[in-house]
């Protein structure tokens, strides 16, 4: 499987699909061995989308935002198996916005509103939804809406990241 444009350009040496397979195998081995449950992997909550976007653009990467819902099993899979590893292993800037949350966040223009208000403004109705932002807070790749089939989620995510990376270079 080919490297994504994001990862081949940003890290130079990491093969994300291979890393994903290793991560999944390690998780399966831990379950098979009866390992105790570790704390769930989390993403930082969005605080200031303008600042988070600036951080991503400084790295030449899109800002990735996961719209999540507490207790959503598909959100847990997307977060723990795909988005957190991308953030930790490849430096992708990924934040989370929570449906039904009254937590404050500043939008791309610096206006303060709640996570839930932001979700509504974006028209997000399904959790998880993963959004890809570029300059000016514009969406630069098609949203990933829902959980998809686990076997294909990583491929769809790789493709969206490749498209977002290409849009940033354009």
C-alpha positions, -999 to +999 in steps of 0.1 A: +000+000+000+015+034-009+025+060+016+002+090+019+014+123+006+010+137+041+032+111+057+058+107+030+064+145+029+061+153+066+081+125+081+102+112+053+105+076+066+072+064+083+049+040+065+016+048+080-003+017+067+024-005+081+023+014+114-014+010+115-012-028+110+014-031+137-008-011+161-038-033+154-018-065+158-004-051+191-039-044+203-051-078+193-022-094+211-029-074+243-066-085+242-056-121+236-032-121+265-058-107+289-040-074+294-057-050+318-076-022+302-055+009+297-068+044+299-086+053+267-066+073+242-079+108+240-076+138+217-072+173+231-104+194+230-105+223+206-098+255+224-089+280+197-093+268+162-073+297+148-043+288+170-046+251+163-049+258+125-018+280+127+001+252+145-009+227+117-001+251+089+033+258+104+040+221+099+026+222+064-004+200+075-041+204+076-060+208+109-080+177+115-111+180+138-130+151+151-167+158+160-174+132+187-202+122+210-196+108+244-202+071+246-202+066+208-184+033+200-176+044+165-159+075+179-138+054+202-126+033+173-118+063+151-101+081+179-080+053+194-071+033+163-065+061+138-065+097+149-045+094+182-018+073+165-015+099+137-012+126+162+014+108+184+035+091+157+033+116+128+027+150+144-007+156+128-026+183+145-059+167+156-084+182+180-118+171+192-151+190+193-179+173+213-216+172+205-238+184+233-208+200+251-210+234+267-172+237+267-161+270+252-141+272+220-129+301+198-137+296+161-114+305+133-124+342+136-118+343+173-155+343+183-162+323+215-190+297+214-197+262+227-185+230+211-222+221+205-229+255+189-199+249+166-211+214+157-244+229+147-229+257+127-209+232+107-240+211+101-225+180+117-253+155+125-234+121+128-207+111+151-179+106+144-173+132+117-138+141+108-132+175+091-100+188+074-092+225+075-067+247+056-060+284+053-087+307+065-106+278+082-118+264+048-126+228+045-101+213+021-111+177+018-144+158+020-156+151+055-156+116+068-191+111+082-197+080+103-178+050+113-173+033+079-162-003+077-131-007+099-112-025+072-115+006+050-115+035+075-077+039+074-077+039+036-104+065+035-086+086+061-053+083+042-070+095+010-086+125+027-053+135+042-036+132+008-062+154-007-060+179+021-022+180+018-025+186-020-050+214-014-025+231+010+003+229-016-020+244-043 
